[in-house]
Amino acid sequence: MNLCDQKTIKQLMAMFSLNFRKEFGQNFLTNVSVVEDIADNCCDDSESTVLEIGPGVGSLTRELAVRYKRVIAVEIDNGLIPVLKYTLGEFSNVTVINEDVMKLDLEELLAPAFARGKVSVCANLPYYITTPILMKLLESGLPFDSITVMIQSEVADRLCAVPGGKNCGAITAVLNYYGEPRRLFRVGAHNFVPPPKVESSVIRIDLYKERPYRPLDEAIFFRTVKGAFEQRRKTLPNALSAAFGELSKEELTEIIVSCGHSPDVRGERLTVEDFRAIADEIYRRTRAES
């Protein structure tokens, strides 16, 4: 069964009286090579469990199932569950769950998988909810080995940006706090049915086993990162003034300069280590004044 064949996909949709649902960002891959490349690159250990988000009709799921020990596929669209039972029926190592991943207790769901060994994530994410899903995975605290996702290329530019570039943003710093992101390859719109209006990219995030950045207060660290980019055209002292009303602009300027930066530096110029150092100084200053 070639689940990357447009005719086959349309026949399946007709067989189960389904339509492509824009609200779920349903754009199914029609290029076998792309699907195989994603499956090949999503993790390094054939004994791994793979959490797949948004399996669609199961084209990527099948490739994951033949490469890895177990696949847990989470699909929000209940209309696709009968399709997946049909297309994945031959695979005893695949479990399909009809849930919204944003509402799932991932720790409970994946506890048995983590007890057995490595767990990686692989997904063709709906563009409208890419960042919330990534943040849920990262903030869960679960020891994922890697996260491989297909996302809008414009978003991939930000996620894989380097400090100092125009594409660097808060999500860039946050992602680099948790792991090392890299773009694997680009995927043109013609490789999907229906074709999206944007280009896509596949990225992989290898999560740190031991994070190299250890802020004194994680909440202050994230507050610093968020504040630096909420008004990204402003200099860092001005931007952080809105995020830390308990400190004056002069105090924030002193902190930034003490960490080795110019008073007119902007957030996009900073590395994760720079943000950690500034956040630590803010923490010390606010704690001393409280």
Disulfide bonds with the S-S distance in Angstrom:
none
